[in-house]
């Protein structure tokens, strides 16, 4: 019998450590084969966008999809997972919080494997919903010595830093100078809704790792061309999806070569390693296999604790 899990259930059961463990497990599995990921498709209609993406995980005996509608009228996110054993629905999950944790966890995993320092100075561009879990995930894999947050709205960034300082137990510093979130930083996160670059290449130091998590539409970009050109390693969570959605790379020009782009699964598995001198860039698109992995972990916890509503 299938189980319906609400946003309240997700908040009750799912922790950042669950998301991090799930993504690390599935990236390792994907590096060995047996994973199929279907890139996101979009239908734009009447000021809204319907989005669909799917994945299968043969080892776990599951297949599923995430679908959502987003636009001026609101947001609605759902993950559905089916059993490959009997082709029956296992769970339907309200997935706004799940998606927030997934996006943060992807940057956390990338930072774990691509930032060479255990203790880091962090710079963040953006002070919205998704920025919260970016910082939380990174704080679980690295010791954050300092965190400087820039966003265009001073009131938003002040309140954000106050909230996250209280939540995470270390001090976040707001700034009105975007350079301060980049200069001499070990790790940088961009997670904004900007269509124009917020991070410039001449601000970046050697050996910096960058998580670009906000641009998943071809017409948008958060980082300028110099950031891409200075990056010795460019890593994505899914190459096919990046080729249709990653504005930062799609708009990089004729000198950019997709054959040099690496997969995060190959970094996690150890097939590819970075050196201490390299600048690395992770372009996070948010892919279905991440949602399915975390959703399945959530379902297991819900079953163990007898939480959720049975669907007849």
RABEL-V572544 format. One record per pair of residues at least 4 apart in sequence whose ideal C-beta (glycine too) atoms are under 6 Angstrom apart, sorted by the first residue. I is the first residue (numbers start at 1). J is the second residue. D is the distance in whole Angstrom. If there is no record, write none. Layout:
[[I J D] [I J D]]
This chain:
[[1 310 5] [2 89 4] [2 90 6] [2 91 6] [2 311 4] [3 91 5] [3 308 4] [4 92 5] [4 309 4] [4 311 5] [5 9 4] [5 93 5] [5 302 6] [5 308 5] [6 94 5] [7 94 5] [7 97 6] [9 307 6] [9 308 6] [10 14 5] [10 97 5] [10 98 5] [11 97 6] [13 298 6] [13 301 5] [13 302 6] [14 18 5] [14 298 5] [16 136 5] [16 137 6] [16 140 6] [18 297 5] [19 101 4] [19 105 4] [19 294 5] [20 105 5] [20 108 5] [22 293 4] [22 294 5] [22 297 5] [23 105 5] [23 109 5] [23 290 6] [24 109 6] [26 289 6] [26 293 4] [27 264 6] [27 265 4] [27 268 4] [28 268 6] [28 269 6] [29 35 6] [30 35 4] [30 265 4] [31 265 4] [31 266 6] [31 269 4] [34 58 5] [34 59 6] [35 57 6] [35 289 6] [36 56 5] [37 55 5] [37 238 5] [37 287 6] [37 288 6] [37 289 5] [38 54 4] [39 240 5] [39 241 4] [40 51 6] [40 53 4] [41 52 5] [42 49 5] [42 51 5] [43 50 4] [44 49 5] [47 71 5] [47 72 5] [48 69 6] [48 71 3] [49 70 5] [50 69 5] [51 68 5] [52 67 5] [53 66 5] [53 288 4] [54 65 4] [54 288 5] [55 288 4] [55 289 4] [55 292 5] [56 63 4] [57 62 5] [61 84 5] [61 85 5] [62 81 5] [62 296 6] [63 82 5] [63 84 6] [64 80 5] [64 81 4] [64 82 6] [64 292 5] [65 80 6] [66 79 5] [66 288 6] [66 291 4] [67 78 6] [68 77 4] [69 76 5] [70 75 5] [77 95 4] [77 96 5] [77 99 6] [78 95 6] [79 93 4] [79 95 4] [79 291 5] [79 295 4] [80 92 5] [81 90 5] [81 91 5] [81 295 5] [82 89 6] [83 88 5] [83 90 5] [91 299 5] [93 295 5] [95 99 5] [98 294 6] [100 133 5] [101 105 6] [101 133 6] [102 290 5] [102 291 6] [102 294 5] [103 130 6] [103 286 6] [104 133 3] [104 134 5] [104 136 6] [104 137 4] [105 137 5] [106 284 5] [107 134 5] [107 137 6] [107 211 4] [107 213 6] [107 284 6] [108 137 3] [108 138 6] [108 141 5] [110 114 5] [110 211 6] [110 264 6] [110 282 4] [111 115 5] [111 138 5] [111 141 6] [111 187 6] [112 141 4] [113 267 5] [113 268 6] [114 209 5] [114 274 6] [114 280 4] [115 187 5] [115 209 4] [116 276 5] [117 186 5] [119 143 4] [119 145 5] [120 142 5] [120 186 4] [120 187 5] [121 145 6] [121 146 5] [121 185 5] [121 186 5] [122 144 5] [122 147 4] [122 187 5] [123 148 5] [123 181 3] [123 182 5] [123 185 4] [123 188 5] [124 149 5] [124 189 5] [125 150 5] [125 181 6] [125 190 4] [125 192 6] [125 198 5] [126 131 4] [126 151 6] [126 191 4] [126 192 4] [127 131 6] [127 149 6] [127 151 4] [127 156 5] [127 157 4] [127 160 4] [130 191 5] [131 191 5] [133 137 6] [134 189 5] [134 191 5] [138 142 6] [139 144 5] [139 168 6] [147 172 5] [148 173 5] [148 175 5] [148 180 5] [148 181 5] [149 157 5] [149 161 6] [149 172 6] [149 174 5] [150 175 5] [150 178 5] [150 181 4] [151 156 6] [151 157 4] [156 160 6] [157 174 4] [158 174 5] [161 165 6] [161 172 4] [161 174 5] [164 168 6] [164 172 5] [165 171 5] [165 172 5] [175 180 4] [179 183 5] [179 203 5] [182 188 6] [182 203 4] [182 204 6] [183 203 5] [184 205 6] [187 209 5] [188 210 5] [189 211 5] [190 198 6] [190 199 5] [190 212 5] [190 214 6] [190 222 4] [191 213 4] [191 214 5] [192 198 6] [192 214 5] [192 222 6] [194 198 5] [194 222 6] [195 220 5] [197 221 6] [197 223 5] [197 224 4] [198 222 5] [199 223 5] [199 227 6] [200 224 5] [201 224 6] [201 226 3] [201 227 4] [201 230 5] [204 208 5] [207 276 6] [207 277 6] [208 279 5] [209 280 5] [210 281 5] [211 282 5] [212 222 6] [212 223 6] [212 248 6] [212 283 5] [213 284 4] [214 222 5] [215 220 5] [215 221 5] [215 222 5] [215 247 5] [215 248 5] [216 245 5] [216 285 5] [217 247 6] [218 247 5] [218 250 5] [220 247 4] [221 247 4] [221 248 5] [221 251 5] [223 227 4] [223 248 5] [226 230 6] [228 252 5] [230 279 5] [231 279 5] [231 281 4] [232 278 4] [232 279 5] [233 274 5] [233 278 6] [233 280 4] [234 261 5] [234 281 5] [235 262 5] [235 264 5] [235 267 6] [235 282 5] [236 242 4] [236 261 6] [236 283 5] [237 264 5] [237 285 6] [237 287 5] [238 287 5] [241 245 6] [241 285 5] [241 287 6] [242 246 4] [242 283 6] [242 285 6] [245 285 5] [246 250 6] [246 283 5] [247 251 6] [248 283 6] [252 256 4] [262 266 6] [262 272 6] [266 271 4] [266 272 5] [267 272 6] [274 278 5] [274 280 5] [288 292 6] [291 295 6] [302 307 5] [302 308 5]]
